[in-house]
Each structure stands twice: as C-alpha cells, then as structure tokens.
Amino acid sequence: MEPVLAHIEAHIAEPLSLERLAAVTGLRQGVPVASVASESGFCDQSHLARRFKRECGMTPTQYQCESRDGS
C-alpha cells in the first residue's frame, strides 16, 4: 500500500484513476478477491465487495469481467 499512498500524496490535487493506482501498485490479474481483500486491509472478502460496489457501482467480479472484455 505504500506506493499507492505515496502516489496519492504526491498527486493529491489531480484526479486519481483506478487504472493509474493499479499500475503504481503492480496489481496482478487473476488474484482471488479474498487475497486482495486480505492484502488491502479489509476484514474479509464481503467487506471489500460491499465497499467496492458502493464506490464503483459494481462488484469486483463484474469489474474484472468488464476489464477483461475491454468494456
């Protein structure tokens, strides 16, 4: 998480895209949501999914499918 926090701090006045933050962290595709939740500091997978859906309007799985399809 340190690279993300440093990037956010350095670019606080700029819009932050999910794609840029993913690039900064070197996120791996195909990692199980439960692993992502744990590595990101969420209590569990459902906590991450609820928060993700509230912020992005879709579940992590839906986001992953759309990203893969190029939508």
N, C-alpha and C positions, 0 to 999 in steps of 0.2 A: 504494500500500500504506500510505502514511502515515495516511490516515483510519482504516483498519482497526486499525492498531497503536495509534493514539491512543484509539480506542473501546475496544479490549481493555484497555488500561492504565487507562482511567477507570472501567471496569466489571468489573475483574478478579475481584471477589467474586461476580459474578452469572453465571447461566447464559448462554452465548452461543449464539444460534441462527444457523444459516446464513442464514436469511431476513433477520435484522437486519444481519448483516455485509454481505450483498448490498446492502441498502438504503443502508448507510453508504458503500459504495464506488460506488454508482450503476452496478452491473453491467448490461451491455447483453445483452439476449436475442438469440440467433441468431449470436453471435460464434463463429467456429470454435475448436474446442478447442485447436488448435495456437497460435492467437493468445493465448488465455487462458493457456496454459502459458508462453509466452514472456514475457508481461506480468507473470506471477506469479513469475517467477524459477526455473521448472523447466527442466531441461536440454532436455527435449523433450516432445512430446505423450504418449508412452507412460509417461514418468516421472510426469506429472500423473495419468494414468488409473490407474496402479497405486496411487499414494498415495490418490487419491480413493476407489477401490474398497475399500482397506483401512480407511479412516476412515468411509465412508458405507455400505459394503456393496453398492454398485452403481457402475457406470461413470458418467462424466459424461453420456454419451448417454442411459443409462437414467434418470438423474436428470432430465435435461431433458425427456424424454418424459413422465415421471410428473408433473412440474411443469406441463407444458402441458395434460395431461389432467385436472388437478385432483385427482390421487390423493394 
